[in-house]
């Protein structure tokens, strides 16, 4: 359910801001997990089938959950690796809601992946009978595109920028990743380029309180001594025990060998 007074333009005047800041009770809202649409086992790695399954989930939404809601629309976010762009977004952008001369898709935002053998995907401008498709490299770029087309406010762009800058400060050391397990150097480079588009210096300290930063602090404090291994096998974070060899692996009876962090791990994760 959408809180009364929720506005897409001015976050500070909207119901969600008031609820998050305790100034009003409002109505309940959140993710409709019971209405989630999932992939099909029969799709396997076939991007065409994956895309069609996503498109059918999109049309089912309009023919079921919001069939009688005139204001309903969808902003679709995907990538160009598994059928999200073609055929899913390509078909969504021309879908007209039942009984109305109105498109169901407001816009599609497609993340450009660095991989080979992916379906061809490109930007599409909004025109009669067709919703736009926007390609983006980082969520910072996506926020700027959304603001340029009036979907979000300048304040919303700044909130996204704080999130991206905080992520970059925690996971990247300039253009080098601190966590090769989950993020490549290329990813840090793309984030760095995106953040520098405003002409501002990128702070090395996160602008927001980031849970991931607490994980690094716990890991480096127990598993490492500077850039060298401390010899410890585990560290505690968020009430759970994790392995020093991989900060994302919890301890278990079958993970008994190679639990210590290597000097390379400590250099990557804990070097200032």
N, C-alpha and C positions, 0 to 999 in steps of 0.2 A: 504494500500500500504506500502511496506517495503522501508525505506529510502535507497538510494544508499550507498554502503560501509558498511552496517550493518554487524557486525561480531558476531558470537556467543561466540568466545573465549576471545577476548581482547576488553572488553567494551570501554576502553579509546580510542581505534583506530576506533571504529565503528561509523556509521552514527548517531545512536540515542544519543550517548554521545555528539557529535558535535552540534546536534540540541538543546538538552536540555541546553547546555552551550552557545547558541547563536552564535557559530562560523560558522554555515552554515544554510541555509534555508531548504535544503533538500526537500523531498516529504512529503505529508501529511500521517500520520499514526495514528492508534488508534484501538479501538474495533469495529469490524464489527457487530454492533447491528442489522442491517437489515438482517444479515445472521445467527442470533442466532437460535439455535434449542431448543425447549422446550419440557416438558413432555406432556403426554396425560391424559386427564381427566379420561379416561377409565382405566388407570393403577391403580388408587386408591392407596392402600398401598401394592400392589403386587410387591415385589422386582424383580421377574422374568420379569414381563411386563415392569417395569421401566428400567431395564437393556437392554432389547431388543429395547425399544424406543430410548435409548441413542446410542445403536449400529447402528440403522437405521439412526439416525441423522449424525453419523460419516460417514457412507457409502454414504449418500446423498451429503455430503460435497465434497467427491472425485468424485462423478459422476456428480456434477453440478459446483459449484464455481471454483474449481481448476482442472477441468477435463483435461485441456491441459497444466498444469504447472508441468514440470518434477520434480522440486525440492520440491514439496509440501509434507509435512508430518505433523503428529500430535503428540504432547505430551499430554497425557490424565491425568488429575488430578481429583481424586474422593475420596470416602471413601468406607468402606466395610459394610455400613449399608443399602443401598437401591439399590442394583443391579449394582453399579458402577464396582465392581470387577467381580462378577459373576452374570449374563452372559456377561455384556458389555465388560470389558477389555479382558476377556478370548476369546471372538470372535474377538475383534479388533486386537489382537496380531497376528492373522493368516490371516488377510485381505490383499490381494494383489491388488495393484492399477491396474485398467483396462489397458490392452495393454502393461504392464510392469512387469518384474519379480522383483518387488520391494514392500516391505511392506509399508502400509500406516501409521502404528503406529511406531513412533520412540521409545517410552517407555511409560509405564503407572506408575504413582505414586499414591498409594492408602493409604489414612490415616486410621490408625487402631483406631476404635472407642471403647469406653468402654460401650458396651451395650450387651444385651443378644439376643438370637434368630436371629442372623444375618447370612447371607450366609458365607460358608467357603471360606476363601481367603488366598493365600500364595504367597511368592516370586517365580518368575520364571526367570531363567537366559536366556540371549539371545542365540539363536541357529538357525540353518538353518530353515527358514520358520516361525520363531516365534520371536516376539519382547519381550523384558523383562518386567516384572512387579516387582516394588519395593514397599514394605510396609514400612511405616514410622509412627512415633508417633508425631513428631513436624516438623514444616517447617525448623527448623535448621537441624534436622536429614536428611530431604529430600534434602537440599542443599548440605550436605556433601556427600550423596549418588550420587547426580548428578555430583559433581566434581570428585569423584572416578572413574566414568565411562566416563569422558571427555565431559559431556554435558555443563558444565559451568566452568568458570575459578576460581582460588583461590580468585581473587578480587571480583567476584560475591558472593562467600560464605561469605566474610567479609561484604558485603552490606546487605545480609540476616541477618547476625549475629547482625548488628546494629539495624535492624528493630525489631528482636525478643527481643534483650536486652532492647530496648526502650519500647516495649509493656510490658515486664515483670516489668520494673521499674515503669511504670504507674499503671498497673492493679494488681500487686502482692506485698505483703509485705513478703519477703522471700518465704516461701512455703504456705502462706495463701492468699486467694483472697481478694481484696479490693472491688470487685463488684460481690457479690454472685448472682445478677440478671442475669449476663451474663457469668461468669467464675467460675468454681468450684475450691476448694482447690487442687483437683487432677490435674487439668490443670496447676496450678502454680507449683506443684511438678514436673510434667513432663518437663515443661520449664526450671526449675532450674537444673534438672539432665542433660538436653541436653546442656545448656549453660556451665556447669561445665566440660564437656568432654574435653575441651581444656586446663584444668588446671589453668584457670585464675579466679580471683575473680570477682564476678558479681557486677557491679556498681549499686548503688541505684538511680543514676541519669540517665535519658534517654540520649542516645548518639545523638539522633535526635530530632528535633522539632516535637512534637506529638500533634495533635489536641485534643486528648483525655485528655492530661495533662491540657490544657486550660479549658476544661469542669470541671475537678476536682477542679481547682483553683477557678472558678466562683462559683461552688456549695459550696465548703467549706467556701468561703469568705462570702457568704450570708446566707446559710441555717444552718450553724453550728458555734459554738464558741468552737474551739478545738474538744473535743469528745462529746460535749453536743449540743442539738438542740438550735438554736437561736430563734425559734418561728416563723420564716419567712415561708411563704407558697410557694413562687416562687423565681426563680433566672433567670437572663438573660444570654443567651449564643448564640453566632452567630446570634444575631438579633432576637432571639425568646425567649418566656417565657416558662420555664419548671417548673415542680412541684418539691418541695423539697422532697416529699415522694418517688419519683422515678425520678432520674436525667435524664432519657431518655423519660419521658412522658411530652409532651407539655401540657400547660393549655387548658382547654376547659370548656364549660358551664356545662357539665355533670360530670366533675371531681371536685366536690366542697367539698367533705368530705375527711378528713385524708390527707391533702396536706402538712403538716409539716414533716420535717425529724424527725425520732426518735433518741434517744441517741445511739441506736444500729447502725443506719445508719451512724451517724457521726463518731462513733468509727471505723466502717468498712472502710468508705471512706476517712476519714481525719486524722486518727491517724498517727503520724510521725513514 
